[in-house]
Amino acid sequence: MKKIFVALLLVVPLFAWAHPPKQVDLKYDSESRELVVEAVHPVGDVKSHYIKQVDISLNGKKVKTIKAEEQCSEEKARFVYEIGALKSGDKVKVRARCNKPGRRTVTLIIE
């Protein structure tokens, strides 16, 4: 019982500190063959608190990891990746990670 209590004391503050993106929007442009990832992540200082990494998977296979050292604005982070030609039914999964504990995963299914 004592071990569980100590573990909770260590873990609960991490969840309180976690700051995942509020929202992650994915857009695919079939002409440019680019995937645009916009992560809504309000911060006070884009150099000390930012979306540090975006992992992109296509149909269950990881295709790209994009890393950043700051956010493009105090409201959001934006990443563009030339993913190639996608077809109907393709499944794009993106996980955006904050440099403070927190992440959000979203999926786009191409129509």
RODO-2510 file (C-alpha; in nm, 4 decimals, decimal comma):
residues 111
     n   res          X          Y          Z
     1     m     0,0000     0,0000     0,0000
     2     k     0,2812     0,2375     0,0900
     3     k     0,4535     0,1693    -0,2452
     4     i     0,1349     0,2501    -0,4366
     5     f     0,0950     0,5773    -0,2479
     6     v     0,4556     0,6791    -0,3210
     7     a     0,4125     0,5880    -0,6893
     8     l     0,0996     0,8028    -0,7098
     9     l     0,2824     1,0946    -0,5513
    10     l     0,5447     1,0690    -0,8241
    11     v     0,3134     1,0098    -1,1224
    12     v     0,0170     1,2413    -1,0562
    13     p     0,2226     1,5648    -1,0757
    14     l     0,3467     1,4594    -1,4207
    15     f    -0,0113     1,4368    -1,5485
    16     a    -0,0902     1,7776    -1,4022
    17     w     0,2142     1,9191    -1,5802
    18     a     0,1353     1,7447    -1,9106
    19     h     0,0497     1,9820    -2,1902
    20     p    -0,0584     1,7970    -2,5053
    21     p    -0,1690     1,9875    -2,8145
    22     k    -0,5323     2,0966    -2,7754
    23     q    -0,6043     1,9856    -3,1305
    24     v    -0,4154     1,8418    -3,4270
    25     d    -0,5459     1,9060    -3,7783
    26     l    -0,4304     1,7060    -4,0802
    27     k    -0,4744     1,8194    -4,4401
    28     y    -0,3604     1,6349    -4,7495
    29     d    -0,3044     1,8286    -5,0736
    30     s    -0,3224     1,5796    -5,3613
    31     e    -0,1697     1,8267    -5,6091
    32     s     0,1459     1,8976    -5,4092
    33     r     0,1310     1,5532    -5,2426
    34     e     0,1963     1,7198    -4,9079
    35     l     0,0595     1,6445    -4,5646
    36     v     0,0120     1,9557    -4,3504
    37     v     0,0042     1,9048    -3,9738
    38     e    -0,1170     2,1926    -3,7564
    39     a    -0,1084     2,1413    -3,3816
    40     v    -0,3014     2,3951    -3,1743
    41     h    -0,0730     2,4412    -2,8733
    42     p    -0,0925     2,7809    -2,6984
    43     v     0,2343     2,8693    -2,5237
    44     g     0,3946     3,1758    -2,3684
    45     d     0,7446     3,1203    -2,5091
    46     v     0,7907     2,9307    -2,8367
    47     k     1,1543     2,8473    -2,7577
    48     s     1,1026     2,6934    -2,4134
    49     h     0,7632     2,5243    -2,4666
    50     y     0,6817     2,3782    -2,8064
    51     i     0,5780     2,0775    -3,0132
    52     k     0,9108     1,8970    -3,0288
    53     q     0,8254     1,6019    -3,2509
    54     v     0,5726     1,4762    -3,5018
    55     d     0,5655     1,1067    -3,5963
    56     i     0,3897     1,0208    -3,9226
    57     s     0,2699     0,6700    -4,0117
    58     l     0,1101     0,5568    -4,3356
    59     n    -0,1012     0,2401    -4,3301
    60     g     0,0609     0,1282    -4,0060
    61     k     0,4240     0,1913    -4,1089
    62     k     0,6226     0,4825    -3,9683
    63     v     0,7375     0,6977    -4,2602
    64     k     0,8767     1,0127    -4,0997
    65     t     0,9727     1,1785    -3,7736
    66     i     1,0003     1,5565    -3,7813
    67     k     1,1758     1,7273    -3,4902
    68     a     1,1658     2,0928    -3,3933
    69     e     1,3408     2,3147    -3,1408
    70     e     1,0717     2,5809    -3,1275
    71     q     0,7154     2,6491    -3,2367
    72     c     0,6243     2,8741    -3,5318
    73     s     0,3835     3,0849    -3,3236
    74     e     0,2463     3,1169    -2,9708
    75     e    -0,0773     2,9515    -3,0862
    76     k     0,0294     2,6559    -3,2989
    77     a     0,3007     2,4453    -3,4561
    78     r     0,2964     2,3669    -3,8278
    79     f     0,4758     2,0896    -4,0134
    80     v     0,4691     2,0048    -4,3848
    81     y     0,5780     1,6675    -4,5198
    82     e     0,5860     1,5539    -4,8824
    83     i     0,4150     1,2195    -4,8295
    84     g     0,3615     1,1293    -5,1968
    85     a     0,0509     1,0170    -5,3813
    86     l    -0,2133     0,8748    -5,1506
    87     k    -0,5141     0,6718    -5,2595
    88     s    -0,8612     0,6239    -5,1222
    89     g    -0,8534     0,4225    -4,8018
    90     d    -0,4954     0,5135    -4,7067
    91     k    -0,4651     0,5771    -4,3343
    92     v    -0,2330     0,8532    -4,2108
    93     k    -0,1668     0,8591    -3,8370
    94     v     0,0161     1,1479    -3,6700
    95     r     0,1391     1,1781    -3,3125
    96     a     0,2424     1,5278    -3,1983
    97     r     0,4571     1,5495    -2,8833
    98     c     0,5178     1,8489    -2,6591
    99     n     0,8622     1,9038    -2,5041
   100     k     0,6789     1,9055    -2,1720
   101     p     0,5046     1,5728    -2,1111
   102     g     0,2021     1,5477    -2,3377
   103     r     0,1017     1,4160    -2,6782
   104     r    -0,1995     1,3794    -2,9052
   105     t    -0,2553     1,1267    -3,1839
   106     v    -0,4952     1,1747    -3,4760
   107     t    -0,5791     0,9747    -3,7886
   108     l    -0,6785     1,0859    -4,1382
   109     i    -0,8364     0,8365    -4,3773
   110     i    -0,8088     0,9444    -4,7403
   111     e    -1,1418     0,9469    -4,9220
***
